[in-house]
Amino acid sequence: MTFKGVRFPKNKTNQREFISELKSRVNDYFTDNRISRYANFSMIFKTIAMLSFYLVPFAVILFGGIGAVWLHILLWCMMGVGMAGIGLSVMHDANHGTYSRKPWVNKWIGSSMYLLGGNPTSWRIQHNVLHHSFTNIEGLDEDISPVGLLRFSPHKPLLPIHKYQHWYAWPLYGLMTMMWVLTKDFKQVKRYGQLKLTQTQGKTYKSHLVDVIFSKVFYYLIILVLPIILAPIAWYWVILGFVCMHFIGGFILTCVFQPAHVVPFTSFPLPDDKGSMENSFAIHELSTTSNFAPKNKWLSWFVGGLNYQIEHHLFPNVCHVHYAKISKIVKETAKEYDLPYYSLPSFRSALAAHFTMLRQLGDPRYAVQEI
C-alpha cells in the first residue's frame, strides 16, 4: 500500500455538511472572541518552564560539583520529565506550525527536537504527513507499526508472543526516544528518501542525512560526553543517568500518544481495492481517535492539550492552548450530526483501555488479520 493511493471521499452530503459547519463554528469562536489561533502568553510561559525543567538539571549536573550518585540520577530523571514536556508542549506545536504565524519562529522552536536527540524533519514526516493523514491505517501510519514484538493493529500478523504484550509493552515504551537517538532517524532518512517524502519538507535525501549525522554528533557531545568529562562521578553513572532520562521521557510520551488511538472502540479501517476509504477525512479522524481526562487541567497543561486528541486531529493548525474551548464546539456538532466523539473521563481509564486493547490484539479470539 502506498500513501499516494489512498483517497477519502468528499461526496457524502452529511459528512461534508458536518465538517463545513464545524469549521464555521470554530472560525466564529476565534473571530467573536478576537483571539489568535496561535500561541498566547501562557504558551510562552510553558515553553520557558519546560525548557528549564530540562536544561537547569543538566546545568547542575555539569557545573554543580555534586558527587552524590543518587542526586545525579535524580537530576537525569528530572530531565526525562522535561524531555517529555518539551516534546508534548513545545516542539509539537512548533512543528505543526501553530506556535506562531511566523514560519521562522516555528522552525526555531521546532528545532528544540534536537535537544531531545531527534530530528525535526523525520518527526514531521512521520507525524504530520503520515500519522495525521492516515491515522490508524495499517501500512501507512507508522505510529501503529512498532517493532514486531508489539501489535497495535488488527491487520498486522499475529505472533504467539503477542499473547503477553499487554504486560511487556510498558517497559518497551520507555525505549522510544532511545531508538530516536540510536537508529530510528537513520532508518527513516533512507525510507523517506525512497518514498520521496523528504521532498515534502523542502529537503533532499543528502541534506536530510547530513542534518541527522551532524545533529547526532552534536547531541552526543553535549548531552553525554560533557557530563562524562565535567561531572564528578564515574562515567558509567553518567551512562545510567542518560538511559534513565530517555526511559522516563519515552515512557511518558508513549503513554500519552497510544491511548489516543489504540483503544477498543477506535477503528482501524482499510481502503478498498481502488484505494478509497469508507468515510471522509474528518469522520475518519473521529472514528480513529479518542480524548481522555478533559477535566484534568494540570494533565492537559503538561501534555500540551494532547488529551484533546480529536480536536488536534481535526484542527492541527490550531495551537493546543485553545483545544479545551473548541472541544465543546466539536462535541456538540458531532452529536448534532450523530457522529462518534470518543472521550474517556481520566488518564487512568485511558491507560486501562489501552491495556485492554493490547490484550485483545494478542488474543486470536479478538484478532482480525486482513493484510
NORTA-V35389 format. One record per helix or strand. SS is the DSSP state (helix for helix, strand for strand). FROM is the first residue (numbers start at 1). TO is the last residue. If there is no record, write none. Layout:
BEGIN
ss=SS from=FROM to=TO
ss=SS from=FROM to=TO
END
This chain:
BEGIN
ss=helix from=3 to=5
ss=strand from=7 to=7
ss=helix from=13 to=32
ss=helix from=41 to=63
ss=helix from=69 to=95
ss=helix from=103 to=116
ss=helix from=120 to=131
ss=helix from=142 to=144
ss=helix from=160 to=173
ss=helix from=176 to=194
ss=helix from=198 to=201
ss=helix from=205 to=230
ss=helix from=235 to=260
ss=strand from=276 to=276
ss=helix from=281 to=288
ss=strand from=290 to=292
ss=helix from=297 to=302
ss=helix from=309 to=314
ss=helix from=320 to=336
ss=strand from=342 to=344
ss=helix from=347 to=361
END
